[in-house]
Amino acid sequence: MSETGACIEIKNLCKIFGASPAAYVDAINSGGISKSELMSRHSHVLGLKNISISIPAGSIQVIMGLSGSGKSTLIRHINRLIDPTAGRIVVNGIDVMGLNKTELQDFRRHQTAMVFQKFALLPHRTVLKNVVYGLEIQGVPLARQMEAGMRWIERVGLKGFENHYPSQLSGGMQQRVGLARALTNDAPILLMDEAYSALDPLIRMDMQTVLLDLQKEIKKTIVFITHDLDEALRLGDRIAILRNGEVIQQGTSQDIVLRPADDYIASFAREVNRGRVLHVETVMTPLGGAAIARPAATIEAGETLETAARLLTQANESEAIVIDTMRRPVGRISLQQVARAMVTPNTAKEAGDTVESLSQATAAS
Amino acid sequence: MDWLFTFPHMDDETLRALKKAIDEGFRSFTRGYGDSIEAFFQPLQFFLIQSERFMTRTPWPVILILIAAIAWFASRSWKIVAGCVATLLLIGFFDMWDDTMKTISMIFVATVLSIAVGIPIGILMARSDRVQQIVNPVLDVMQTLPSFVYLIPVVMLLGIGKVPGLIAVVIYAIPPMIRLTNLGIRLVDKDVLEAADAFGSSSWQKLKNVQIPLALPTIMAGINQTIMMALAMVVIASMIGVQGLGQPVLKAISNQYFTLGLFNGMAIVGIAIIFDRVSQAYGHRLQKHRVIGHV
């Protein structure tokens, strides 16, 4: 296997659609005109407004938003399928805006690979020929194409289907082909544009698991677009929420659920199954060096509250010790803390209160 | 009130002078460049003669087997092959074998020429709206201008014979080739094209790997239409010396030989059906990947 991910730096990205978009960038950035004004008075459409996201190498960045929020436009800026009106995109120190036509082609061949919502497979090619497409246009020798192609087809669970045509496969299987095609390219960046949105819920869960399992070994930088908050929380190391072309909150899944930036996000976060999203270390009382009488149950940091609740009730304990990956105790968590954090607050204010009381508890210890 | 009932037109003197000037201009152009234009089309003459020689001098069973084999490889259907063989045998039995071979040879050359010229023009049209804007009206003229009208300058330039006949046939038959190539490429799924872009395809790789293969069924429909239109020109082309099934038909018209006209007309219909079924079956087979069916 090859290089792992590359870091992506998106700085002050702006995209306006229309006849003379550049003229309105300053006015939009300074808040001089709003999106609706831009539309009604100047007949230009605001795509993205002043977006800055920093994506560390090897992490999964989810960009979440409803349709029309600009998320698909945003991901297409990373490999410049769409040119921005203003702003910079830097990948591993390379300014993507500064690339000429051949350099851009080269960048797309070696730095990025993309998975599409509508699969976008080549219908006249078999699964294997689809999967090796990226390598084929790079001019990689046939034997190596086939070897890499077959490895990834097997890895995504399509062994035996390599000579089928895409139309002979179900939607879930077609998207596995899409994923294998992107992975065969072995680029450090994987762009997934609503890759699972067209799949039904069970297959979507299944594909999320495939991706998370793969990511443990490949450690790519993955940019994942979705409109589904549950999917975002499950996959994302970091999540950016987009609305009307603006980033309204960036942070980890814990941040989004516990500290929603506004009512809009809070209204989504309320529907979330918190037991499966929140981690024990977010809720625990840190040890702070003080030694305690050691309860029998231990739970690893990074586990969800649901797991903690199951563990505590099965062990018939009221408290467990949270340990880190080196098996050092870092905090303790009680069944009461678990239960309180798992209950969904009724309003955004109450959600804030829960966070406050949690952090007070943290401070008190 | 006279002007109300007679359209106010250019006076006769000016009109006559204008027609004369154009005629003379073209005549001097013919005298000046006729020979070099003829030399330019010399390779076509060679191609036509070779093809006709092959079709008429090869023993008929060989040709029959050859056509049956082509039909089989294109359609993979015994029904179509049997239909082809039966039609050809019938044509031969009614003593029209030689004329039919000459016509098939002509249609073959006209189709090859139409494909060789039409596909590149179609591709250029698909890539640029400007080219499309320019080429489309030209194609409209080519399809609607009565063929007799452009036969006149062609004959003035190149005389009577195979090459001017071929050019007349190609002018008439090439528009669907160009139009359907253009349409096929323009209709290629934008999502698939975007994917090809995202993986870093060059424009040549995009054309070769995505656009042409996905447009191929439409391009095949264009080839089919071109063949049909070329066959429709057989009789008119025979007026300027193209040999084949057209000439007996022409003779039948001028002498009112009903049966002669009918037989040769039916022979044209027969080979038209052969060409149509075989090329359509081939076009259909190109789409085998579109068959929907989960495993």
Contacts between the chains, C-beta under 8 A, distances in Angstrom:
chain1	res1	chain2	res2	distance
A	79	B	198	5.9
A	81	B	194	6.3
A	81	B	197	6.2
A	81	B	198	6.1
A	105	B	200	4.7
A	105	B	201	7.8
A	105	B	202	6.2
A	106	B	200	6.8
A	107	B	200	7.5
A	108	B	197	7.4
A	108	B	198	6.2
A	108	B	199	6.4
A	108	B	200	3.5
A	109	B	199	6.8
A	109	B	200	3.5
A	110	B	200	7.8
A	112	B	198	7.3
A	113	B	198	7.8
A	113	B	199	7.2
A	114	B	195	7.0
A	114	B	198	4.2
A	114	B	199	7.5
A	116	B	191	6.3
A	116	B	194	7.4
A	116	B	195	5.9
A	118	B	191	5.0
A	120	B	189	7.6
A	120	B	191	4.3
A	120	B	192	5.1
A	120	B	194	6.6
A	120	B	195	3.8
A	121	B	192	7.5
A	121	B	195	7.8
A	122	B	192	6.2
A	122	B	195	7.9
A	122	B	196	7.9
A	122	B	209	7.3
A	122	B	210	6.5
A	122	B	213	7.8
A	122	B	214	7.9
A	123	B	192	7.6
A	123	B	214	7.1
A	123	B	289	5.7
A	123	B	290	6.7
A	124	B	213	4.8
A	124	B	214	6.5
A	124	B	216	8.0
A	124	B	289	5.1
A	125	B	289	7.9
A	133	B	196	7.9
A	133	B	199	6.1
A	133	B	209	7.5
A	134	B	199	4.6
A	134	B	200	7.5
A	136	B	209	7.8
A	137	B	199	6.3
A	137	B	200	6.4
A	137	B	201	5.3
A	137	B	202	7.6
A	137	B	205	5.1
A	137	B	209	7.4
A	138	B	200	7.5
A	161	B	295	7.4
A	164	B	295	6.5
A	165	B	289	4.1
A	165	B	291	7.8
A	166	B	289	7.7
A	167	B	289	6.2
A	167	B	290	5.9
A	167	B	291	6.5
A	167	B	292	5.4
A	167	B	293	7.7
A	168	B	291	7.6
A	168	B	292	7.9
A	168	B	293	6.0
A	168	B	294	6.5
A	168	B	295	5.6
A	169	B	294	7.0
A	169	B	295	7.3
A	170	B	294	5.7
A	185	B	199	6.9
A	191	B	198	7.7
